[in-house]
Amino acid sequence: MKKISIHLPELALIVGTRALLGAGVALLLTDKMERENRRLLGWTFALVGAVTTVPLAIELFAENRSHKVNKTQMED
């Protein structure tokens, strides 16, 4: 299993964006609100969640790769 080091604020930000994405999808699938409002909120939450998750994930994986490279270079 691959280990990734992450600080608590970064984790909270990633969890928040994923929760927003999930809330948007849930709103799109439910019938608890008026259709127009539900679709508007659902698509907004889903798109904002998806768009903000991608750069965070890229930054996280790029940061861990650079730490791995630096660690390997130091061991040589």
mmCIF file of the N, C-alpha and C atoms, coordinates in Angstrom:
data_MODEL
# 
_entry.id   MODEL 
# 
loop_
_atom_site.group_PDB 
_atom_site.id 
_atom_site.type_symbol 
_atom_site.label_atom_id 
_atom_site.label_alt_id 
_atom_site.label_comp_id 
_atom_site.label_asym_id 
_atom_site.label_entity_id 
_atom_site.label_seq_id 
_atom_site.pdbx_PDB_ins_code 
_atom_site.Cartn_x 
_atom_site.Cartn_y 
_atom_site.Cartn_z 
_atom_site.occupancy 
_atom_site.B_iso_or_equiv 
_atom_site.pdbx_formal_charge 
_atom_site.auth_seq_id 
_atom_site.auth_comp_id 
_atom_site.auth_asym_id 
_atom_site.auth_atom_id 
_atom_site.pdbx_PDB_model_num 
ATOM 1   N N  . MET A 1 1  ? 0.833   -1.170 0.000   1.00 0.00 ? 1  MET A N  1 
ATOM 2   C CA . MET A 1 1  ? 0.000   0.000  0.000   1.00 0.00 ? 1  MET A CA 1 
ATOM 3   C C  . MET A 1 1  ? 0.886   1.244  0.000   1.00 0.00 ? 1  MET A C  1 
ATOM 4   N N  . LYS A 1 2  ? 0.495   2.248  -0.747  1.00 0.00 ? 2  LYS A N  1 
ATOM 5   C CA . LYS A 1 2  ? 1.256   3.477  -0.880  1.00 0.00 ? 2  LYS A CA 1 
ATOM 6   C C  . LYS A 1 2  ? 0.872   4.444  0.246   1.00 0.00 ? 2  LYS A C  1 
ATOM 7   N N  . LYS A 1 3  ? 1.866   5.023  0.909   1.00 0.00 ? 3  LYS A N  1 
ATOM 8   C CA . LYS A 1 3  ? 1.617   5.991  1.975   1.00 0.00 ? 3  LYS A CA 1 
ATOM 9   C C  . LYS A 1 3  ? 1.785   7.400  1.422   1.00 0.00 ? 3  LYS A C  1 
ATOM 10  N N  . ILE A 1 4  ? 0.861   8.268  1.807   1.00 0.00 ? 4  ILE A N  1 
ATOM 11  C CA . ILE A 1 4  ? 0.903   9.661  1.397   1.00 0.00 ? 4  ILE A CA 1 
ATOM 12  C C  . ILE A 1 4  ? 0.852   10.524 2.648   1.00 0.00 ? 4  ILE A C  1 
ATOM 13  N N  . SER A 1 5  ? 1.759   11.472 2.744   1.00 0.00 ? 5  SER A N  1 
ATOM 14  C CA . SER A 1 5  ? 1.794   12.396 3.867   1.00 0.00 ? 5  SER A CA 1 
ATOM 15  C C  . SER A 1 5  ? 0.962   13.624 3.518   1.00 0.00 ? 5  SER A C  1 
ATOM 16  N N  . ILE A 1 6  ? 0.052   14.001 4.412   1.00 0.00 ? 6  ILE A N  1 
ATOM 17  C CA . ILE A 1 6  ? -0.818  15.149 4.161   1.00 0.00 ? 6  ILE A CA 1 
ATOM 18  C C  . ILE A 1 6  ? -1.093  15.861 5.485   1.00 0.00 ? 6  ILE A C  1 
ATOM 19  N N  . HIS A 1 7  ? -1.136  17.175 5.438   1.00 0.00 ? 7  HIS A N  1 
ATOM 20  C CA . HIS A 1 7  ? -1.438  17.972 6.619   1.00 0.00 ? 7  HIS A CA 1 
ATOM 21  C C  . HIS A 1 7  ? -2.949  18.038 6.826   1.00 0.00 ? 7  HIS A C  1 
ATOM 22  N N  . LEU A 1 8  ? -3.369  18.256 8.053   1.00 0.00 ? 8  LEU A N  1 
ATOM 23  C CA . LEU A 1 8  ? -4.785  18.268 8.403   1.00 0.00 ? 8  LEU A CA 1 
ATOM 24  C C  . LEU A 1 8  ? -5.595  19.301 7.602   1.00 0.00 ? 8  LEU A C  1 
ATOM 25  N N  . PRO A 1 9  ? -5.134  20.539 7.431   1.00 0.00 ? 9  PRO A N  1 
ATOM 26  C CA . PRO A 1 9  ? -5.919  21.494 6.633   1.00 0.00 ? 9  PRO A CA 1 
ATOM 27  C C  . PRO A 1 9  ? -6.116  21.040 5.179   1.00 0.00 ? 9  PRO A C  1 
ATOM 28  N N  . GLU A 1 10 ? -5.092  20.421 4.598   1.00 0.00 ? 10 GLU A N  1 
ATOM 29  C CA . GLU A 1 10 ? -5.228  19.913 3.230   1.00 0.00 ? 10 GLU A CA 1 
ATOM 30  C C  . GLU A 1 10 ? -6.257  18.798 3.181   1.00 0.00 ? 10 GLU A C  1 
ATOM 31  N N  . LEU A 1 11 ? -6.223  17.917 4.177   1.00 0.00 ? 11 LEU A N  1 
ATOM 32  C CA . LEU A 1 11 ? -7.196  16.831 4.245   1.00 0.00 ? 11 LEU A CA 1 
ATOM 33  C C  . LEU A 1 11 ? -8.611  17.378 4.378   1.00 0.00 ? 11 LEU A C  1 
ATOM 34  N N  . ALA A 1 12 ? -8.787  18.383 5.238   1.00 0.00 ? 12 ALA A N  1 
ATOM 35  C CA . ALA A 1 12 ? -10.113 18.989 5.428   1.00 0.00 ? 12 ALA A CA 1 
ATOM 36  C C  . ALA A 1 12 ? -10.624 19.607 4.130   1.00 0.00 ? 12 ALA A C  1 
ATOM 37  N N  . LEU A 1 13 ? -9.742  20.235 3.377   1.00 0.00 ? 13 LEU A N  1 
ATOM 38  C CA . LEU A 1 13 ? -10.135 20.844 2.110   1.00 0.00 ? 13 LEU A CA 1 
ATOM 39  C C  . LEU A 1 13 ? -10.558 19.782 1.091   1.00 0.00 ? 13 LEU A C  1 
ATOM 40  N N  . ILE A 1 14 ? -9.816  18.699 1.021   1.00 0.00 ? 14 ILE A N  1 
ATOM 41  C CA . ILE A 1 14 ? -10.164 17.614 0.105   1.00 0.00 ? 14 ILE A CA 1 
ATOM 42  C C  . ILE A 1 14 ? -11.485 16.970 0.507   1.00 0.00 ? 14 ILE A C  1 
ATOM 43  N N  . VAL A 1 15 ? -11.657 16.716 1.799   1.00 0.00 ? 15 VAL A N  1 
ATOM 44  C CA . VAL A 1 15 ? -12.912 16.122 2.282   1.00 0.00 ? 15 VAL A CA 1 
ATOM 45  C C  . VAL A 1 15 ? -14.083 17.049 1.977   1.00 0.00 ? 15 VAL A C  1 
ATOM 46  N N  . GLY A 1 16 ? -13.884 18.354 2.176   1.00 0.00 ? 16 GLY A N  1 
ATOM 47  C CA . GLY A 1 16 ? -14.954 19.311 1.903   1.00 0.00 ? 16 GLY A CA 1 
ATOM 48  C C  . GLY A 1 16 ? -15.366 19.342 0.443   1.00 0.00 ? 16 GLY A C  1 
ATOM 49  N N  . THR A 1 17 ? -14.392 19.308 -0.452  1.00 0.00 ? 17 THR A N  1 
ATOM 50  C CA . THR A 1 17 ? -14.723 19.339 -1.875  1.00 0.00 ? 17 THR A CA 1 
ATOM 51  C C  . THR A 1 17 ? -15.417 18.053 -2.310  1.00 0.00 ? 17 THR A C  1 
ATOM 52  N N  . ARG A 1 18 ? -14.981 16.918 -1.747  1.00 0.00 ? 18 ARG A N  1 
ATOM 53  C CA . ARG A 1 18 ? -15.637 15.645 -2.073  1.00 0.00 ? 18 ARG A CA 1 
ATOM 54  C C  . ARG A 1 18 ? -17.061 15.601 -1.520  1.00 0.00 ? 18 ARG A C  1 
ATOM 55  N N  . ALA A 1 19 ? -17.255 16.182 -0.329  1.00 0.00 ? 19 ALA A N  1 
ATOM 56  C CA . ALA A 1 19 ? -18.592 16.236 0.262   1.00 0.00 ? 19 ALA A CA 1 
ATOM 57  C C  . ALA A 1 19 ? -19.513 17.104 -0.591  1.00 0.00 ? 19 ALA A C  1 
ATOM 58  N N  . LEU A 1 20 ? -18.997 18.206 -1.102  1.00 0.00 ? 20 LEU A N  1 
ATOM 59  C CA . LEU A 1 20 ? -19.784 19.077 -1.966  1.00 0.00 ? 20 LEU A CA 1 
ATOM 60  C C  . LEU A 1 20 ? -20.189 18.340 -3.244  1.00 0.00 ? 20 LEU A C  1 
ATOM 61  N N  . LEU A 1 21 ? -19.268 17.589 -3.802  1.00 0.00 ? 21 LEU A N  1 
ATOM 62  C CA . LEU A 1 21 ? -19.570 16.782 -4.984  1.00 0.00 ? 21 LEU A CA 1 
ATOM 63  C C  . LEU A 1 21 ? -20.659 15.761 -4.664  1.00 0.00 ? 21 LEU A C  1 
ATOM 64  N N  . GLY A 1 22 ? -20.530 15.079 -3.540  1.00 0.00 ? 22 GLY A N  1 
ATOM 65  C CA . GLY A 1 22 ? -21.535 14.089 -3.133  1.00 0.00 ? 22 GLY A CA 1 
ATOM 66  C C  . GLY A 1 22 ? -22.890 14.715 -2.876  1.00 0.00 ? 22 GLY A C  1 
ATOM 67  N N  . ALA A 1 23 ? -22.916 15.882 -2.245  1.00 0.00 ? 23 ALA A N  1 
ATOM 68  C CA . ALA A 1 23 ? -24.182 16.570 -1.982  1.00 0.00 ? 23 ALA A CA 1 
ATOM 69  C C  . ALA A 1 23 ? -24.862 16.960 -3.291  1.00 0.00 ? 23 ALA A C  1 
ATOM 70  N N  . GLY A 1 24 ? -24.075 17.382 -4.252  1.00 0.00 ? 24 GLY A N  1 
ATOM 71  C CA . GLY A 1 24 ? -24.640 17.735 -5.553  1.00 0.00 ? 24 GLY A CA 1 
ATOM 72  C C  . GLY A 1 24 ? -25.266 16.549 -6.255  1.00 0.00 ? 24 GLY A C  1 
ATOM 73  N N  . VAL A 1 25 ? -24.574 15.435 -6.234  1.00 0.00 ? 25 VAL A N  1 
ATOM 74  C CA . VAL A 1 25 ? -25.118 14.216 -6.849  1.00 0.00 ? 25 VAL A CA 1 
ATOM 75  C C  . VAL A 1 25 ? -26.381 13.769 -6.116  1.00 0.00 ? 25 VAL A C  1 
ATOM 76  N N  . ALA A 1 26 ? -26.359 13.846 -4.785  1.00 0.00 ? 26 ALA A N  1 
ATOM 77  C CA . ALA A 1 26 ? -27.538 13.462 -4.004  1.00 0.00 ? 26 ALA A CA 1 
ATOM 78  C C  . ALA A 1 26 ? -28.736 14.344 -4.341  1.00 0.00 ? 26 ALA A C  1 
ATOM 79  N N  . LEU A 1 27 ? -28.505 15.634 -4.488  1.00 0.00 ? 27 LEU A N  1 
ATOM 80  C CA . LEU A 1 27 ? -29.607 16.531 -4.856  1.00 0.00 ? 27 LEU A CA 1 
ATOM 81  C C  . LEU A 1 27 ? -30.160 16.197 -6.236  1.00 0.00 ? 27 LEU A C  1 
ATOM 82  N N  . LEU A 1 28 ? -29.300 15.800 -7.135  1.00 0.00 ? 28 LEU A N  1 
ATOM 83  C CA . LEU A 1 28 ? -29.768 15.448 -8.478  1.00 0.00 ? 28 LEU A CA 1 
ATOM 84  C C  . LEU A 1 28 ? -30.609 14.178 -8.474  1.00 0.00 ? 28 LEU A C  1 
ATOM 85  N N  . LEU A 1 29 ? -30.382 13.304 -7.495  1.00 0.00 ? 29 LEU A N  1 
ATOM 86  C CA . LEU A 1 29 ? -31.079 12.015 -7.457  1.00 0.00 ? 29 LEU A CA 1 
ATOM 87  C C  . LEU A 1 29 ? -32.327 12.002 -6.586  1.00 0.00 ? 29 LEU A C  1 
ATOM 88  N N  . THR A 1 30 ? -32.552 13.034 -5.795  1.00 0.00 ? 30 THR A N  1 
ATOM 89  C CA . THR A 1 30 ? -33.674 13.030 -4.863  1.00 0.00 ? 30 THR A CA 1 
ATOM 90  C C  . THR A 1 30 ? -34.854 13.841 -5.400  1.00 0.00 ? 30 THR A C  1 
ATOM 91  N N  . ASP A 1 31 ? -35.991 13.702 -4.750  1.00 0.00 ? 31 ASP A N  1 
ATOM 92  C CA . ASP A 1 31 ? -37.199 14.450 -5.134  1.00 0.00 ? 31 ASP A CA 1 
ATOM 93  C C  . ASP A 1 31 ? -37.725 15.287 -3.974  1.00 0.00 ? 31 ASP A C  1 
ATOM 94  N N  . LYS A 1 32 ? -36.872 15.744 -3.086  1.00 0.00 ? 32 LYS A N  1 
ATOM 95  C CA . LYS A 1 32 ? -37.299 16.433 -1.867  1.00 0.00 ? 32 LYS A CA 1 
ATOM 96  C C  . LYS A 1 32 ? -37.503 17.937 -2.051  1.00 0.00 ? 32 LYS A C  1 
ATOM 97  N N  . MET A 1 33 ? -37.076 18.518 -3.150  1.00 0.00 ? 33 MET A N  1 
ATOM 98  C CA . MET A 1 33 ? -37.216 19.955 -3.403  1.00 0.00 ? 33 MET A CA 1 
ATOM 99  C C  . MET A 1 33 ? -37.913 20.143 -4.745  1.00 0.00 ? 33 MET A C  1 
ATOM 100 N N  . GLU A 1 34 ? -38.246 21.391 -5.027  1.00 0.00 ? 34 GLU A N  1 
ATOM 101 C CA . GLU A 1 34 ? -38.776 21.682 -6.358  1.00 0.00 ? 34 GLU A CA 1 
ATOM 102 C C  . GLU A 1 34 ? -37.724 21.322 -7.399  1.00 0.00 ? 34 GLU A C  1 
ATOM 103 N N  . ARG A 1 35 ? -38.163 20.783 -8.493  1.00 0.00 ? 35 ARG A N  1 
ATOM 104 C CA . ARG A 1 35 ? -37.235 20.266 -9.503  1.00 0.00 ? 35 ARG A CA 1 
ATOM 105 C C  . ARG A 1 35 ? -36.238 21.315 -9.984  1.00 0.00 ? 35 ARG A C  1 
ATOM 106 N N  . GLU A 1 36 ? -36.715 22.520 -10.271 1.00 0.00 ? 36 GLU A N  1 
ATOM 107 C CA . GLU A 1 36 ? -35.848 23.582 -10.792 1.00 0.00 ? 36 GLU A CA 1 
ATOM 108 C C  . GLU A 1 36 ? -34.735 23.934 -9.800  1.00 0.00 ? 36 GLU A C  1 
ATOM 109 N N  . ASN A 1 37 ? -35.101 24.157 -8.541  1.00 0.00 ? 37 ASN A N  1 
ATOM 110 C CA . ASN A 1 37 ? -34.112 24.507 -7.512  1.00 0.00 ? 37 ASN A CA 1 
ATOM 111 C C  . ASN A 1 37 ? -33.159 23.353 -7.247  1.00 0.00 ? 37 ASN A C  1 
ATOM 112 N N  . ARG A 1 38 ? -33.693 22.156 -7.195  1.00 0.00 ? 38 ARG A N  1 
ATOM 113 C CA . ARG A 1 38 ? -32.881 20.967 -6.931  1.00 0.00 ? 38 ARG A CA 1 
ATOM 114 C C  . ARG A 1 38 ? -31.840 20.767 -8.019  1.00 0.00 ? 38 ARG A C  1 
ATOM 115 N N  . ARG A 1 39 ? -32.241 20.900 -9.262  1.00 0.00 ? 39 ARG A N  1 
ATOM 116 C CA . ARG A 1 39 ? -31.294 20.725 -10.371 1.00 0.00 ? 39 ARG A CA 1 
ATOM 117 C C  . ARG A 1 39 ? -30.237 21.821 -10.375 1.00 0.00 ? 39 ARG A C  1 
ATOM 118 N N  . LEU A 1 40 ? -30.651 23.064 -10.117 1.00 0.00 ? 40 LEU A N  1 
ATOM 119 C CA . LEU A 1 40 ? -29.698 24.173 -10.095 1.00 0.00 ? 40 LEU A CA 1 
ATOM 120 C C  . LEU A 1 40 ? -28.662 23.964 -8.985  1.00 0.00 ? 40 LEU A C  1 
ATOM 121 N N  . LEU A 1 41 ? -29.123 23.689 -7.766  1.00 0.00 ? 41 LEU A N  1 
ATOM 122 C CA . LEU A 1 41 ? -28.195 23.459 -6.657  1.00 0.00 ? 41 LEU A CA 1 
ATOM 123 C C  . LEU A 1 41 ? -27.359 22.200 -6.871  1.00 0.00 ? 41 LEU A C  1 
ATOM 124 N N  . GLY A 1 42 ? -27.998 21.143 -7.338  1.00 0.00 ? 42 GLY A N  1 
ATOM 125 C CA . GLY A 1 42 ? -27.291 19.883 -7.550  1.00 0.00 ? 42 GLY A CA 1 
ATOM 126 C C  . GLY A 1 42 ? -26.154 20.010 -8.548  1.00 0.00 ? 42 GLY A C  1 
ATOM 127 N N  . TRP A 1 43 ? -26.427 20.617 -9.688  1.00 0.00 ? 43 TRP A N  1 
ATOM 128 C CA . TRP A 1 43 ? -25.379 20.788 -10.698 1.00 0.00 ? 43 TRP A CA 1 
ATOM 129 C C  . TRP A 1 43 ? -24.300 21.746 -10.223 1.00 0.00 ? 43 TRP A C  1 
ATOM 130 N N  . THR A 1 44 ? -24.709 22.795 -9.511  1.00 0.00 ? 44 THR A N  1 
ATOM 131 C CA . THR A 1 44 ? -23.720 23.748 -8.994  1.00 0.00 ? 44 THR A CA 1 
ATOM 132 C C  . THR A 1 44 ? -22.784 23.067 -8.010  1.00 0.00 ? 44 THR A C  1 
ATOM 133 N N  . PHE A 1 45 ? -23.342 22.355 -7.026  1.00 0.00 ? 45 PHE A N  1 
ATOM 134 C CA . PHE A 1 45 ? -22.519 21.651 -6.035  1.00 0.00 ? 45 PHE A CA 1 
ATOM 135 C C  . PHE A 1 45 ? -21.626 20.610 -6.705  1.00 0.00 ? 45 PHE A C  1 
ATOM 136 N N  . ALA A 1 46 ? -22.191 19.830 -7.605  1.00 0.00 ? 46 ALA A N  1 
ATOM 137 C CA . ALA A 1 46 ? -21.420 18.765 -8.257  1.00 0.00 ? 46 ALA A CA 1 
ATOM 138 C C  . ALA A 1 46 ? -20.267 19.343 -9.084  1.00 0.00 ? 46 ALA A C  1 
ATOM 139 N N  . LEU A 1 47 ? -20.530 20.383 -9.849  1.00 0.00 ? 47 LEU A N  1 
ATOM 140 C CA . LEU A 1 47 ? -19.479 20.972 -10.681 1.00 0.00 ? 47 LEU A CA 1 
ATOM 141 C C  . LEU A 1 47 ? -18.395 21.656 -9.842  1.00 0.00 ? 47 LEU A C  1 
ATOM 142 N N  . VAL A 1 48 ? -18.805 22.404 -8.824  1.00 0.00 ? 48 VAL A N  1 
ATOM 143 C CA . VAL A 1 48 ? -17.812 23.059 -7.961  1.00 0.00 ? 48 VAL A CA 1 
ATOM 144 C C  . VAL A 1 48 ? -16.983 22.002 -7.237  1.00 0.00 ? 48 VAL A C  1 
ATOM 145 N N  . GLY A 1 49 ? -17.633 20.960 -6.739  1.00 0.00 ? 49 GLY A N  1 
ATOM 146 C CA . GLY A 1 49 ? -16.910 19.881 -6.058  1.00 0.00 ? 49 GLY A CA 1 
ATOM 147 C C  . GLY A 1 49 ? -15.923 19.185 -6.974  1.00 0.00 ? 49 GLY A C  1 
ATOM 148 N N  . ALA A 1 50 ? -16.343 18.891 -8.188  1.00 0.00 ? 50 ALA A N  1 
ATOM 149 C CA . ALA A 1 50 ? -15.459 18.206 -9.135  1.00 0.00 ? 50 ALA A CA 1 
ATOM 150 C C  . ALA A 1 50 ? -14.303 19.100 -9.581  1.00 0.00 ? 50 ALA A C  1 
ATOM 151 N N  . VAL A 1 51 ? -14.614 20.345 -9.904  1.00 0.00 ? 51 VAL A N  1 
ATOM 152 C CA . VAL A 1 51 ? -13.591 21.266 -10.404 1.00 0.00 ? 51 VAL A CA 1 
ATOM 153 C C  . VAL A 1 51 ? -12.555 21.583 -9.330  1.00 0.00 ? 51 VAL A C  1 
ATOM 154 N N  . THR A 1 52 ? -12.960 21.660 -8.073  1.00 0.00 ? 52 THR A N  1 
ATOM 155 C CA . THR A 1 52 ? -12.005 21.970 -7.010  1.00 0.00 ? 52 THR A CA 1 
ATOM 156 C C  . THR A 1 52 ? -11.249 20.741 -6.528  1.00 0.00 ? 52 THR A C  1 
ATOM 157 N N  . THR A 1 53 ? -11.796 19.563 -6.724  1.00 0.00 ? 53 THR A N  1 
ATOM 158 C CA . THR A 1 53 ? -11.110 18.339 -6.293  1.00 0.00 ? 53 THR A CA 1 
ATOM 159 C C  . THR A 1 53 ? -9.906  18.039 -7.190  1.00 0.00 ? 53 THR A C  1 
ATOM 160 N N  . VAL A 1 54 ? -10.040 18.236 -8.465  1.00 0.00 ? 54 VAL A N  1 
ATOM 161 C CA . VAL A 1 54 ? -8.979  17.883 -9.419  1.00 0.00 ? 54 VAL A CA 1 
ATOM 162 C C  . VAL A 1 54 ? -7.658  18.619 -9.141  1.00 0.00 ? 54 VAL A C  1 
ATOM 163 N N  . PRO A 1 55 ? -7.651  19.956 -9.006  1.00 0.00 ? 55 PRO A N  1 
ATOM 164 C CA . PRO A 1 55 ? -6.371  20.621 -8.733  1.00 0.00 ? 55 PRO A CA 1 
ATOM 165 C C  . PRO A 1 55 ? -5.764  20.218 -7.386  1.00 0.00 ? 55 PRO A C  1 
ATOM 166 N N  . LEU A 1 56 ? -6.623  19.982 -6.385  1.00 0.00 ? 56 LEU A N  1 
ATOM 167 C CA . LEU A 1 56 ? -6.111  19.554 -5.085  1.00 0.00 ? 56 LEU A CA 1 
ATOM 168 C C  . LEU A 1 56 ? -5.431  18.193 -5.183  1.00 0.00 ? 56 LEU A C  1 
ATOM 169 N N  . ALA A 1 57 ? -6.041  17.283 -5.908  1.00 0.00 ? 57 ALA A N  1 
ATOM 170 C CA . ALA A 1 57 ? -5.453  15.954 -6.073  1.00 0.00 ? 57 ALA A CA 1 
ATOM 171 C C  . ALA A 1 57 ? -4.142  16.029 -6.849  1.00 0.00 ? 57 ALA A C  1 
ATOM 172 N N  . ILE A 1 58 ? -4.112  16.839 -7.888  1.00 0.00 ? 58 ILE A N  1 
ATOM 173 C CA . ILE A 1 58 ? -2.875  16.992 -8.672  1.00 0.00 ? 58 ILE A CA 1 
ATOM 174 C C  . ILE A 1 58 ? -1.769  17.559 -7.793  1.00 0.00 ? 58 ILE A C  1 
ATOM 175 N N  . GLU A 1 59 ? -2.098  18.576 -7.004  1.00 0.00 ? 59 GLU A N  1 
ATOM 176 C CA . GLU A 1 59 ? -1.097  19.186 -6.117  1.00 0.00 ? 59 GLU A CA 1 
ATOM 177 C C  . GLU A 1 59 ? -0.607  18.180 -5.076  1.00 0.00 ? 59 GLU A C  1 
ATOM 178 N N  . LEU A 1 60 ? -1.514  17.414 -4.523  1.00 0.00 ? 60 LEU A N  1 
ATOM 179 C CA . LEU A 1 60 ? -1.154  16.432 -3.507  1.00 0.00 ? 60 LEU A CA 1 
ATOM 180 C C  . LEU A 1 60 ? -0.204  15.381 -4.066  1.00 0.00 ? 60 LEU A C  1 
ATOM 181 N N  . PHE A 1 61 ? -0.528  14.821 -5.214  1.00 0.00 ? 61 PHE A N  1 
ATOM 182 C CA . PHE A 1 61 ? 0.313   13.774 -5.788  1.00 0.00 ? 61 PHE A CA 1 
ATOM 183 C C  . PHE A 1 61 ? 1.640   14.336 -6.310  1.00 0.00 ? 61 PHE A C  1 
ATOM 184 N N  . ALA A 1 62 ? 1.634   15.542 -6.842  1.00 0.00 ? 62 ALA A N  1 
ATOM 185 C CA . ALA A 1 62 ? 2.875   16.163 -7.302  1.00 0.00 ? 62 ALA A CA 1 
ATOM 186 C C  . ALA A 1 62 ? 3.786   16.462 -6.116  1.00 0.00 ? 62 ALA A C  1 
ATOM 187 N N  . GLU A 1 63 ? 3.202   16.925 -5.012  1.00 0.00 ? 63 GLU A N  1 
ATOM 188 C CA . GLU A 1 63 ? 3.982   17.225 -3.815  1.00 0.00 ? 63 GLU A CA 1 
ATOM 189 C C  . GLU A 1 63 ? 4.629   15.968 -3.252  1.00 0.00 ? 63 GLU A C  1 
ATOM 190 N N  . ASN A 1 64 ? 3.888   14.874 -3.206  1.00 0.00 ? 64 ASN A N  1 
ATOM 191 C CA . ASN A 1 64 ? 4.432   13.629 -2.677  1.00 0.00 ? 64 ASN A CA 1 
ATOM 192 C C  . ASN A 1 64 ? 5.494   13.042 -3.598  1.00 0.00 ? 64 ASN A C  1 
ATOM 193 N N  . ARG A 1 65 ? 5.355   13.225 -4.891  1.00 0.00 ? 65 ARG A N  1 
ATOM 194 C CA . ARG A 1 65 ? 6.383   12.749 -5.820  1.00 0.00 ? 65 ARG A CA 1 
ATOM 195 C C  . ARG A 1 65 ? 7.675   13.525 -5.626  1.00 0.00 ? 65 ARG A C  1 
ATOM 196 N N  . SER A 1 66 ? 7.563   14.838 -5.425  1.00 0.00 ? 66 SER A N  1 
ATOM 197 C CA . SER A 1 66 ? 8.773   15.640 -5.253  1.00 0.00 ? 66 SER A CA 1 
ATOM 198 C C  . SER A 1 66 ? 9.470   15.277 -3.944  1.00 0.00 ? 66 SER A C  1 
ATOM 199 N N  . HIS A 1 67 ? 8.701   14.973 -2.896  1.00 0.00 ? 67 HIS A N  1 
ATOM 200 C CA . HIS A 1 67 ? 9.309   14.528 -1.640  1.00 0.00 ? 67 HIS A CA 1 
ATOM 201 C C  . HIS A 1 67 ? 10.010  13.191 -1.835  1.00 0.00 ? 67 HIS A C  1 
ATOM 202 N N  . LYS A 1 68 ? 9.407   12.328 -2.608  1.00 0.00 ? 68 LYS A N  1 
ATOM 203 C CA . LYS A 1 68 ? 10.007  11.013 -2.860  1.00 0.00 ? 68 LYS A CA 1 
ATOM 204 C C  . LYS A 1 68 ? 11.308  11.149 -3.649  1.00 0.00 ? 68 LYS A C  1 
ATOM 205 N N  . VAL A 1 69 ? 11.317  12.032 -4.648  1.00 0.00 ? 69 VAL A N  1 
ATOM 206 C CA . VAL A 1 69 ? 12.517  12.258 -5.452  1.00 0.00 ? 69 VAL A CA 1 
ATOM 207 C C  . VAL A 1 69 ? 13.609  12.864 -4.579  1.00 0.00 ? 69 VAL A C  1 
ATOM 208 N N  . ASN A 1 70 ? 13.276  13.845 -3.779  1.00 0.00 ? 70 ASN A N  1 
ATOM 209 C CA . ASN A 1 70 ? 14.259  14.488 -2.906  1.00 0.00 ? 70 ASN A CA 1 
ATOM 210 C C  . ASN A 1 70 ? 14.843  13.481 -1.913  1.00 0.00 ? 70 ASN A C  1 
ATOM 211 N N  . LYS A 1 71 ? 14.012  12.635 -1.375  1.00 0.00 ? 71 LYS A N  1 
ATOM 212 C CA . LYS A 1 71 ? 14.466  11.633 -0.416  1.00 0.00 ? 71 LYS A CA 1 
ATOM 213 C C  . LYS A 1 71 ? 15.416  10.635 -1.092  1.00 0.00 ? 71 LYS A C  1 
ATOM 214 N N  . THR A 1 72 ? 15.085  10.231 -2.306  1.00 0.00 ? 72 THR A N  1 
ATOM 215 C CA . THR A 1 72 ? 15.919  9.309  -3.050  1.00 0.00 ? 72 THR A CA 1 
ATOM 216 C C  . THR A 1 72 ? 17.265  9.940  -3.387  1.00 0.00 ? 72 THR A C  1 
ATOM 217 N N  . GLN A 1 73 ? 17.256  11.206 -3.774  1.00 0.00 ? 73 GLN A N  1 
ATOM 218 C CA . GLN A 1 73 ? 18.490  11.909 -4.103  1.00 0.00 ? 73 GLN A CA 1 
ATOM 219 C C  . GLN A 1 73 ? 19.380  12.061 -2.883  1.00 0.00 ? 73 GLN A C  1 
ATOM 220 N N  . MET A 1 74 ? 18.786  12.264 -1.718  1.00 0.00 ? 74 MET A N  1 
ATOM 221 C CA . MET A 1 74 ? 19.552  12.429 -0.478  1.00 0.00 ? 74 MET A CA 1 
ATOM 222 C C  . MET A 1 74 ? 20.211  11.126 -0.057  1.00 0.00 ? 74 MET A C  1 
ATOM 223 N N  . GLU A 1 75 ? 19.569  9.999  -0.375  1.00 0.00 ? 75 GLU A N  1 
ATOM 224 C CA . GLU A 1 75 ? 20.110  8.708  0.012   1.00 0.00 ? 75 GLU A CA 1 
ATOM 225 C C  . GLU A 1 75 ? 21.297  8.311  -0.846  1.00 0.00 ? 75 GLU A C  1 
ATOM 226 N N  . ASP A 1 76 ? 21.390  8.859  -2.066  1.00 0.00 ? 76 ASP A N  1 
ATOM 227 C CA . ASP A 1 76 ? 22.499  8.502  -2.982  1.00 0.00 ? 76 ASP A CA 1 
ATOM 228 C C  . ASP A 1 76 ? 23.794  9.046  -2.560  1.00 0.00 ? 76 ASP A C  1 
# 
